[in-house]
Structure formats: structure tokens, C-alpha cells
Amino acid sequence: MGYNLKCYVQKKMDGKGYRMPDDALVVLKDVKKYYRVKSSHIGGGTRVLKALDGINMTIKQGETLGLVGESGCGKSTLGRLILGLEEPTGGAIFFDKTPIHACTRRDIRKLRRSMQLIFQDPYSSLNPRQRVASIIEEPLIIHRIGNRRERRFLVEKLMAEVGLHPEDGSRYPHEFSGGQRQRIGIARALALKPKFVVADEPVSALDVSIQAQIINLLIELQENFGLTYLFIAHDLNIVQHISDRIAVMYLGRIVEIVEKKDFSTPPQHPYTEALLAASPVLDSSLRRITTILEGDIPSPVTPPSGCAFHTRCPYKEEICTRESPRLRDVGKGHKIACHFR
């Protein structure tokens, strides 16, 4: 990948190298993910789709980092790269100081116990032919944890942790509601006692009345198990409720990282302003200034030059069309990729 891994971890932050923060569980350094896609034109061959284009981000031990952005911006791809489900095209990814980007499949398998995924759709992510107890027990069998009696005890304990009853273990997924199925998926994700969980839109497929229950369950489990979350979502109200920090992604790039308490206060990236303006507000006294975006989201196959957001930004200047702004710290850990903020 072009990195001397030993030096990469050990060099001091002196402008020439990078030192992994002591409180970091996940670190991404200039991560890229490109795909080859067929051209829509006859005889056009293939083109490069830039799903992720230079991601620099840190997830701290024990925190929840919310990741927001429009559909297709690369949020789920980022989660899959961190979990080692896909390989990056470039850059470095570290989990608990282990270079995931340089790991073999055998190494990734060992790390799998420490990293898990909660899927978006509780209907398609569970095997309809397996009983619930077998679904939750499967990771324990794969990783050869305990004997049959010990695994049965662990499964019942996990079911209790997520609000299910022991007798539910003999039932099939189709016998449960959407919220209950997501609880099953959460129990399965926690079976191996992971340190890190990617929650990829875990409540978007659920009724609004059930979403709050699942979110509160995730918060409770984080406290009980000492978990670190990457929480991917579209709903800014949910993200603000569960997150400690929030990262905003646009067209494969991180444009802002901010503490939750400062998310709704300036300065903000223009794209963040637009997301907040489009988010419903129940209290009319807190109504935000409307920011209307021009045009459509550019294609990641032919991204704009300079700042990726300049084609829709109401504040754009000439420099935005030719220079890509770097993600810089503007104080108190607040990072923005904008020439004028």
C-alpha cells in the first residue's frame, strides 16, 4: 500500500509522519476505494468509480461516531472496509493498532471476533430456515467457543440482554416483528464479545414507534459491554441522539467531523447546513434557515474538480473549482473541509 507500517505507527506527529492516538480504536489514513464499472456508452470499456477518495478519520475507544450523508456517498463501503470485508484500493486502516489493509484472510478471521456488523434489514439478514437459538449460536460454533451446554447458556444470556425470552430460541425469524428480528441480529453480533460494531442503518427499516426502543437498547448495550460504534444513518435526529461525534460524508469524502453538542451550531460545512435545513424540527422556535441546494449529486465516476461540493454550494468561489480543501481542525476537535469555514 506504499506505507512502512512500523514507521507509520511509531513516528511522532511532526508533520513528516503519523502517530496513532492513544485513545484510538480505528484509524483511517488516506483510504481510497475504487471500482471498475462498465461504461454506459457502446464500446466505452470500463471506467473508475471513486466510492471513497482519501478518507482520514479516527474512531475513539468507547465512543459512538455517527456517519451521515446522502445515499450512495460511500458510508456502507467505509464500514465494510473497516471490517475487512473489502480491501482498500489505497491508504491504511488500523484496528486496535493492527493494519487491516495488510492482513491475510486468516488474520482477518482472527480479528472477526472483535469486529461485528448489525445489518440494515432485519428481514433478509436472518436465515429463515434456522431457529433463533441456532442463529445466535452460529458465531460461537464457527469460532469454536465452548461446548454445546456452555453455548446454550451464552445464547440464553444474550437473548435476555436484548429483551428476548428463552422460549423464543425455538422459534423461526418469520414469527417475530421487525423490531424483534433486529434484536436477534444484535444478539448475534454480540455473541463473540466484540470491541467494535458497525451499525449500518440499523433502524431505518423499522416503524418509528420501534426505532427509539432499538436505539435505547444499543446505548444500554454499549454501556454494559464497553462497545465502540460506527453508527451509519440518514436521520440526523437519531444520529444526534446516539452519537458522541458526527462525521459528514459527501461523494466519498469526509467534509466535517464535529462533537454532537456543536453539530447544530456554526461554523459548519455548507453541505452540513443543507442537511440540517432538510431535517424536520418539532419545535418551531428552533426552525433553521432554509438552504436550497442547486443541481443533482455528481457521479462518483466523473466527480467534479476541486471541492466535490462546489457544483451545489451557494457559497462557492473560483478557488473551489480548482482546489480540493483539506480536512482541517478549526478548534476543539471540529474539522471542516472548506476553503471559507
Contacts in CASP RR format, 6 or more apart in sequence:
PFRMAT RR
TARGET T0000
AUTHOR 0000-0000-0000
METHOD contacts of the structure
MODEL  1
MGYNLKCYVQKKMDGKGYRMPDDALVVLKDVKKYYRVKSSHIGGGTRVLK
ALDGINMTIKQGETLGLVGESGCGKSTLGRLILGLEEPTGGAIFFDKTPI
HACTRRDIRKLRRSMQLIFQDPYSSLNPRQRVASIIEEPLIIHRIGNRRE
RRFLVEKLMAEVGLHPEDGSRYPHEFSGGQRQRIGIARALALKPKFVVAD
EPVSALDVSIQAQIINLLIELQENFGLTYLFIAHDLNIVQHISDRIAVMY
LGRIVEIVEKKDFSTPPQHPYTEALLAASPVLDSSLRRITTILEGDIPSP
VTPPSGCAFHTRCPYKEEICTRESPRLRDVGKGHKIACHFR
1 88 0 8 1.000
1 90 0 8 1.000
1 91 0 8 1.000
1 92 0 8 1.000
1 101 0 8 1.000
1 102 0 8 1.000
2 91 0 8 1.000
3 29 0 8 1.000
3 91 0 8 1.000
3 92 0 8 1.000
5 92 0 8 1.000
5 99 0 8 1.000
5 102 0 8 1.000
7 17 0 8 1.000
8 17 0 8 1.000
8 18 0 8 1.000
8 29 0 8 1.000
8 92 0 8 1.000
9 19 0 8 1.000
9 20 0 8 1.000
9 94 0 8 1.000
9 97 0 8 1.000
10 19 0 8 1.000
11 17 0 8 1.000
11 18 0 8 1.000
11 19 0 8 1.000
12 19 0 8 1.000
13 19 0 8 1.000
18 29 0 8 1.000
20 27 0 8 1.000
20 94 0 8 1.000
20 97 0 8 1.000
21 27 0 8 1.000
21 58 0 8 1.000
21 60 0 8 1.000
23 60 0 8 1.000
23 61 0 8 1.000
24 58 0 8 1.000
24 59 0 8 1.000
24 60 0 8 1.000
24 61 0 8 1.000
24 94 0 8 1.000
25 59 0 8 1.000
25 60 0 8 1.000
25 61 0 8 1.000
25 62 0 8 1.000
25 95 0 8 1.000
25 96 0 8 1.000
25 195 0 8 1.000
25 196 0 8 1.000
25 228 0 8 1.000
26 57 0 8 1.000
26 58 0 8 1.000
26 59 0 8 1.000
26 82 0 8 1.000
26 93 0 8 1.000
26 94 0 8 1.000
26 95 0 8 1.000
26 196 0 8 1.000
26 228 0 8 1.000
26 230 0 8 1.000
27 57 0 8 1.000
27 58 0 8 1.000
27 59 0 8 1.000
27 92 0 8 1.000
27 93 0 8 1.000
27 94 0 8 1.000
28 55 0 8 1.000
28 56 0 8 1.000
28 57 0 8 1.000
28 58 0 8 1.000
28 78 0 8 1.000
28 82 0 8 1.000
28 91 0 8 1.000
28 92 0 8 1.000
28 93 0 8 1.000
28 94 0 8 1.000
29 56 0 8 1.000
29 91 0 8 1.000
29 92 0 8 1.000
29 93 0 8 1.000
29 94 0 8 1.000
30 54 0 8 1.000
30 55 0 8 1.000
30 56 0 8 1.000
30 90 0 8 1.000
30 91 0 8 1.000
30 92 0 8 1.000
31 52 0 8 1.000
31 54 0 8 1.000
31 55 0 8 1.000
31 56 0 8 1.000
31 78 0 8 1.000
31 81 0 8 1.000
31 88 0 8 1.000
31 90 0 8 1.000
31 91 0 8 1.000
31 92 0 8 1.000
31 93 0 8 1.000
32 50 0 8 1.000
32 52 0 8 1.000
32 53 0 8 1.000
32 54 0 8 1.000
32 55 0 8 1.000
32 88 0 8 1.000
32 89 0 8 1.000
32 90 0 8 1.000
32 91 0 8 1.000
33 50 0 8 1.000
33 51 0 8 1.000
33 52 0 8 1.000
33 77 0 8 1.000
33 81 0 8 1.000
33 86 0 8 1.000
33 88 0 8 1.000
33 89 0 8 1.000
33 90 0 8 1.000
34 48 0 8 1.000
34 49 0 8 1.000
34 50 0 8 1.000
34 51 0 8 1.000
34 89 0 8 1.000
35 48 0 8 1.000
35 49 0 8 1.000
35 51 0 8 1.000
36 46 0 8 1.000
36 47 0 8 1.000
36 48 0 8 1.000
36 49 0 8 1.000
37 46 0 8 1.000
37 47 0 8 1.000
37 48 0 8 1.000
37 49 0 8 1.000
37 301 0 8 1.000
38 45 0 8 1.000
38 46 0 8 1.000
38 47 0 8 1.000
39 45 0 8 1.000
39 46 0 8 1.000
39 47 0 8 1.000
47 301 0 8 1.000
48 301 0 8 1.000
49 300 0 8 1.000
49 301 0 8 1.000
50 252 0 8 1.000
50 300 0 8 1.000
50 301 0 8 1.000
50 303 0 8 1.000
51 74 0 8 1.000
51 77 0 8 1.000
51 252 0 8 1.000
51 300 0 8 1.000
52 74 0 8 1.000
52 77 0 8 1.000
52 78 0 8 1.000
52 81 0 8 1.000
52 88 0 8 1.000
52 252 0 8 1.000
52 253 0 8 1.000
53 251 0 8 1.000
53 252 0 8 1.000
53 253 0 8 1.000
53 303 0 8 1.000
53 308 0 8 1.000
54 91 0 8 1.000
54 252 0 8 1.000
54 253 0 8 1.000
55 78 0 8 1.000
55 252 0 8 1.000
55 253 0 8 1.000
55 254 0 8 1.000
56 254 0 8 1.000
56 327 0 8 1.000
57 65 0 8 1.000
57 247 0 8 1.000
57 254 0 8 1.000
57 257 0 8 1.000
59 65 0 8 1.000
59 196 0 8 1.000
59 228 0 8 1.000
59 230 0 8 1.000
60 228 0 8 1.000
60 244 0 8 1.000
60 245 0 8 1.000
61 195 0 8 1.000
61 228 0 8 1.000
62 222 0 8 1.000
62 226 0 8 1.000
62 227 0 8 1.000
62 228 0 8 1.000
63 228 0 8 1.000
63 229 0 8 1.000
63 244 0 8 1.000
63 245 0 8 1.000
64 222 0 8 1.000
64 228 0 8 1.000
64 229 0 8 1.000
64 231 0 8 1.000
64 242 0 8 1.000
64 243 0 8 1.000
64 244 0 8 1.000
64 245 0 8 1.000
65 229 0 8 1.000
65 230 0 8 1.000
65 231 0 8 1.000
65 243 0 8 1.000
65 244 0 8 1.000
65 245 0 8 1.000
65 246 0 8 1.000
65 247 0 8 1.000
66 229 0 8 1.000
66 230 0 8 1.000
66 231 0 8 1.000
66 232 0 8 1.000
66 233 0 8 1.000
66 239 0 8 1.000
66 242 0 8 1.000
66 243 0 8 1.000
66 245 0 8 1.000
66 246 0 8 1.000
66 247 0 8 1.000
67 75 0 8 1.000
67 78 0 8 1.000
67 230 0 8 1.000
67 231 0 8 1.000
67 232 0 8 1.000
67 233 0 8 1.000
67 246 0 8 1.000
67 247 0 8 1.000
67 249 0 8 1.000
68 75 0 8 1.000
68 232 0 8 1.000
68 233 0 8 1.000
68 234 0 8 1.000
68 236 0 8 1.000
68 239 0 8 1.000
68 246 0 8 1.000
68 247 0 8 1.000
68 248 0 8 1.000
68 249 0 8 1.000
68 275 0 8 1.000
69 75 0 8 1.000
69 234 0 8 1.000
69 248 0 8 1.000
69 249 0 8 1.000
69 250 0 8 1.000
69 275 0 8 1.000
70 234 0 8 1.000
70 250 0 8 1.000
70 297 0 8 1.000
71 234 0 8 1.000
72 300 0 8 1.000
73 249 0 8 1.000
73 250 0 8 1.000
73 251 0 8 1.000
73 252 0 8 1.000
73 297 0 8 1.000
74 249 0 8 1.000
74 252 0 8 1.000
75 200 0 8 1.000
75 232 0 8 1.000
75 249 0 8 1.000
76 200 0 8 1.000
76 201 0 8 1.000
76 232 0 8 1.000
77 86 0 8 1.000
78 230 0 8 1.000
78 249 0 8 1.000
79 85 0 8 1.000
79 198 0 8 1.000
79 200 0 8 1.000
79 230 0 8 1.000
79 232 0 8 1.000
80 86 0 8 1.000
81 87 0 8 1.000
81 88 0 8 1.000
81 93 0 8 1.000
81 100 0 8 1.000
82 93 0 8 1.000
82 95 0 8 1.000
82 100 0 8 1.000
82 115 0 8 1.000
82 196 0 8 1.000
82 198 0 8 1.000
82 230 0 8 1.000
83 115 0 8 1.000
83 117 0 8 1.000
83 198 0 8 1.000
84 93 0 8 1.000
84 100 0 8 1.000
84 103 0 8 1.000
84 108 0 8 1.000
84 111 0 8 1.000
84 115 0 8 1.000
85 117 0 8 1.000
87 101 0 8 1.000
88 101 0 8 1.000
90 101 0 8 1.000
91 101 0 8 1.000
92 99 0 8 1.000
92 101 0 8 1.000
93 99 0 8 1.000
93 100 0 8 1.000
93 101 0 8 1.000
94 100 0 8 1.000
95 111 0 8 1.000
95 114 0 8 1.000
95 115 0 8 1.000
95 196 0 8 1.000
96 114 0 8 1.000
96 195 0 8 1.000
98 107 0 8 1.000
98 111 0 8 1.000
100 108 0 8 1.000
100 111 0 8 1.000
103 111 0 8 1.000
112 143 0 8 1.000
112 192 0 8 1.000
113 143 0 8 1.000
113 192 0 8 1.000
113 193 0 8 1.000
113 194 0 8 1.000
114 192 0 8 1.000
114 194 0 8 1.000
114 195 0 8 1.000
114 196 0 8 1.000
115 194 0 8 1.000
115 195 0 8 1.000
115 196 0 8 1.000
115 197 0 8 1.000
115 198 0 8 1.000
116 189 0 8 1.000
116 190 0 8 1.000
116 192 0 8 1.000
116 194 0 8 1.000
116 196 0 8 1.000
116 197 0 8 1.000
116 198 0 8 1.000
117 189 0 8 1.000
117 197 0 8 1.000
117 198 0 8 1.000
117 200 0 8 1.000
118 182 0 8 1.000
118 185 0 8 1.000
118 186 0 8 1.000
118 189 0 8 1.000
118 197 0 8 1.000
118 198 0 8 1.000
118 199 0 8 1.000
118 200 0 8 1.000
118 202 0 8 1.000
119 125 0 8 1.000
119 185 0 8 1.000
119 200 0 8 1.000
119 202 0 8 1.000
120 200 0 8 1.000
120 201 0 8 1.000
120 202 0 8 1.000
120 204 0 8 1.000
120 205 0 8 1.000
121 205 0 8 1.000
122 178 0 8 1.000
122 179 0 8 1.000
122 181 0 8 1.000
122 182 0 8 1.000
122 184 0 8 1.000
122 185 0 8 1.000
122 205 0 8 1.000
122 206 0 8 1.000
123 173 0 8 1.000
123 178 0 8 1.000
123 181 0 8 1.000
123 205 0 8 1.000
125 185 0 8 1.000
126 135 0 8 1.000
126 173 0 8 1.000
126 181 0 8 1.000
126 184 0 8 1.000
126 185 0 8 1.000
127 135 0 8 1.000
127 173 0 8 1.000
128 172 0 8 1.000
128 173 0 8 1.000
128 174 0 8 1.000
129 172 0 8 1.000
130 138 0 8 1.000
130 172 0 8 1.000
130 173 0 8 1.000
131 169 0 8 1.000
131 170 0 8 1.000
131 171 0 8 1.000
131 172 0 8 1.000
132 159 0 8 1.000
132 164 0 8 1.000
132 168 0 8 1.000
132 169 0 8 1.000
132 170 0 8 1.000
132 171 0 8 1.000
132 172 0 8 1.000
132 173 0 8 1.000
132 176 0 8 1.000
132 184 0 8 1.000
133 152 0 8 1.000
133 155 0 8 1.000
133 159 0 8 1.000
133 169 0 8 1.000
133 170 0 8 1.000
135 173 0 8 1.000
135 184 0 8 1.000
135 185 0 8 1.000
135 188 0 8 1.000
136 155 0 8 1.000
136 158 0 8 1.000
136 159 0 8 1.000
136 169 0 8 1.000
136 184 0 8 1.000
136 185 0 8 1.000
136 187 0 8 1.000
136 188 0 8 1.000
136 191 0 8 1.000
137 151 0 8 1.000
137 152 0 8 1.000
137 154 0 8 1.000
137 155 0 8 1.000
137 191 0 8 1.000
138 188 0 8 1.000
139 188 0 8 1.000
139 191 0 8 1.000
139 192 0 8 1.000
140 146 0 8 1.000
140 151 0 8 1.000
140 154 0 8 1.000
140 155 0 8 1.000
140 191 0 8 1.000
140 192 0 8 1.000
141 151 0 8 1.000
143 192 0 8 1.000
145 151 0 8 1.000
145 154 0 8 1.000
145 192 0 8 1.000
154 191 0 8 1.000
155 169 0 8 1.000
155 187 0 8 1.000
155 191 0 8 1.000
156 166 0 8 1.000
158 187 0 8 1.000
158 190 0 8 1.000
158 191 0 8 1.000
159 165 0 8 1.000
159 166 0 8 1.000
159 168 0 8 1.000
159 169 0 8 1.000
159 187 0 8 1.000
160 166 0 8 1.000
161 187 0 8 1.000
161 190 0 8 1.000
161 221 0 8 1.000
161 224 0 8 1.000
162 183 0 8 1.000
162 184 0 8 1.000
162 186 0 8 1.000
162 187 0 8 1.000
162 190 0 8 1.000
162 217 0 8 1.000
162 221 0 8 1.000
163 183 0 8 1.000
163 217 0 8 1.000
164 180 0 8 1.000
164 183 0 8 1.000
164 184 0 8 1.000
164 187 0 8 1.000
168 176 0 8 1.000
168 180 0 8 1.000
173 181 0 8 1.000
173 184 0 8 1.000
176 184 0 8 1.000
177 210 0 8 1.000
178 205 0 8 1.000
178 206 0 8 1.000
178 210 0 8 1.000
179 206 0 8 1.000
179 210 0 8 1.000
179 213 0 8 1.000
179 214 0 8 1.000
182 202 0 8 1.000
182 203 0 8 1.000
182 206 0 8 1.000
182 214 0 8 1.000
183 214 0 8 1.000
183 217 0 8 1.000
186 202 0 8 1.000
186 214 0 8 1.000
186 217 0 8 1.000
186 218 0 8 1.000
186 221 0 8 1.000
189 197 0 8 1.000
190 197 0 8 1.000
190 221 0 8 1.000
190 225 0 8 1.000
193 225 0 8 1.000
194 227 0 8 1.000
195 226 0 8 1.000
195 227 0 8 1.000
195 228 0 8 1.000
196 227 0 8 1.000
196 228 0 8 1.000
196 229 0 8 1.000
196 230 0 8 1.000
197 227 0 8 1.000
197 228 0 8 1.000
197 229 0 8 1.000
197 230 0 8 1.000
198 229 0 8 1.000
198 230 0 8 1.000
198 232 0 8 1.000
199 218 0 8 1.000
199 229 0 8 1.000
199 230 0 8 1.000
199 231 0 8 1.000
199 232 0 8 1.000
200 232 0 8 1.000
201 232 0 8 1.000
201 233 0 8 1.000
201 234 0 8 1.000
202 214 0 8 1.000
202 218 0 8 1.000
202 231 0 8 1.000
202 233 0 8 1.000
203 210 0 8 1.000
203 211 0 8 1.000
203 214 0 8 1.000
203 215 0 8 1.000
203 233 0 8 1.000
203 235 0 8 1.000
203 238 0 8 1.000
204 233 0 8 1.000
204 234 0 8 1.000
204 235 0 8 1.000
206 214 0 8 1.000
211 238 0 8 1.000
215 238 0 8 1.000
215 241 0 8 1.000
215 242 0 8 1.000
218 229 0 8 1.000
218 231 0 8 1.000
218 242 0 8 1.000
219 242 0 8 1.000
221 227 0 8 1.000
222 229 0 8 1.000
229 242 0 8 1.000
231 239 0 8 1.000
231 242 0 8 1.000
231 243 0 8 1.000
233 239 0 8 1.000
235 279 0 8 1.000
236 275 0 8 1.000
236 276 0 8 1.000
236 279 0 8 1.000
237 279 0 8 1.000
237 280 0 8 1.000
239 246 0 8 1.000
240 246 0 8 1.000
240 260 0 8 1.000
240 263 0 8 1.000
240 264 0 8 1.000
243 260 0 8 1.000
244 259 0 8 1.000
244 260 0 8 1.000
245 257 0 8 1.000
245 258 0 8 1.000
245 259 0 8 1.000
245 260 0 8 1.000
246 256 0 8 1.000
246 257 0 8 1.000
246 258 0 8 1.000
246 259 0 8 1.000
246 260 0 8 1.000
246 263 0 8 1.000
247 254 0 8 1.000
247 256 0 8 1.000
247 257 0 8 1.000
248 254 0 8 1.000
248 255 0 8 1.000
248 256 0 8 1.000
248 257 0 8 1.000
248 258 0 8 1.000
248 269 0 8 1.000
248 271 0 8 1.000
248 272 0 8 1.000
248 275 0 8 1.000
249 255 0 8 1.000
250 271 0 8 1.000
250 308 0 8 1.000
250 309 0 8 1.000
251 297 0 8 1.000
251 298 0 8 1.000
251 300 0 8 1.000
251 303 0 8 1.000
251 308 0 8 1.000
251 309 0 8 1.000
252 300 0 8 1.000
252 308 0 8 1.000
253 308 0 8 1.000
253 337 0 8 1.000
254 327 0 8 1.000
254 335 0 8 1.000
254 337 0 8 1.000
255 269 0 8 1.000
255 271 0 8 1.000
255 272 0 8 1.000
255 309 0 8 1.000
255 327 0 8 1.000
255 336 0 8 1.000
255 337 0 8 1.000
255 338 0 8 1.000
256 268 0 8 1.000
256 269 0 8 1.000
256 271 0 8 1.000
256 272 0 8 1.000
256 334 0 8 1.000
256 335 0 8 1.000
256 336 0 8 1.000
256 337 0 8 1.000
257 327 0 8 1.000
257 333 0 8 1.000
257 334 0 8 1.000
257 335 0 8 1.000
258 268 0 8 1.000
258 272 0 8 1.000
258 333 0 8 1.000
258 334 0 8 1.000
258 335 0 8 1.000
259 332 0 8 1.000
259 333 0 8 1.000
259 334 0 8 1.000
262 332 0 8 1.000
262 334 0 8 1.000
263 272 0 8 1.000
263 276 0 8 1.000
264 276 0 8 1.000
267 330 0 8 1.000
267 334 0 8 1.000
267 336 0 8 1.000
267 341 0 8 1.000
268 276 0 8 1.000
268 336 0 8 1.000
268 341 0 8 1.000
269 309 0 8 1.000
269 336 0 8 1.000
269 337 0 8 1.000
269 338 0 8 1.000
269 341 0 8 1.000
270 291 0 8 1.000
270 309 0 8 1.000
270 313 0 8 1.000
270 314 0 8 1.000
270 315 0 8 1.000
270 338 0 8 1.000
270 341 0 8 1.000
271 309 0 8 1.000
271 312 0 8 1.000
271 313 0 8 1.000
273 289 0 8 1.000
273 291 0 8 1.000
274 291 0 8 1.000
274 292 0 8 1.000
274 293 0 8 1.000
276 288 0 8 1.000
277 288 0 8 1.000
277 289 0 8 1.000
277 290 0 8 1.000
277 291 0 8 1.000
279 288 0 8 1.000
281 287 0 8 1.000
281 288 0 8 1.000
291 314 0 8 1.000
292 314 0 8 1.000
293 312 0 8 1.000
293 314 0 8 1.000
294 311 0 8 1.000
294 312 0 8 1.000
294 314 0 8 1.000
295 311 0 8 1.000
295 312 0 8 1.000
297 312 0 8 1.000
298 304 0 8 1.000
298 308 0 8 1.000
298 311 0 8 1.000
304 310 0 8 1.000
304 311 0 8 1.000
304 321 0 8 1.000
305 321 0 8 1.000
305 322 0 8 1.000
306 320 0 8 1.000
306 321 0 8 1.000
306 322 0 8 1.000
306 323 0 8 1.000
306 324 0 8 1.000
307 313 0 8 1.000
307 316 0 8 1.000
307 320 0 8 1.000
307 321 0 8 1.000
307 323 0 8 1.000
307 324 0 8 1.000
307 325 0 8 1.000
307 337 0 8 1.000
307 338 0 8 1.000
307 339 0 8 1.000
308 324 0 8 1.000
310 316 0 8 1.000
310 320 0 8 1.000
310 321 0 8 1.000
313 320 0 8 1.000
315 340 0 8 1.000
317 339 0 8 1.000
317 340 0 8 1.000
319 339 0 8 1.000
320 339 0 8 1.000
323 339 0 8 1.000
324 337 0 8 1.000
325 337 0 8 1.000
325 338 0 8 1.000
325 339 0 8 1.000
326 337 0 8 1.000
327 335 0 8 1.000
327 336 0 8 1.000
327 337 0 8 1.000
328 335 0 8 1.000
328 336 0 8 1.000
328 337 0 8 1.000
329 335 0 8 1.000
330 336 0 8 1.000
330 341 0 8 1.000
END
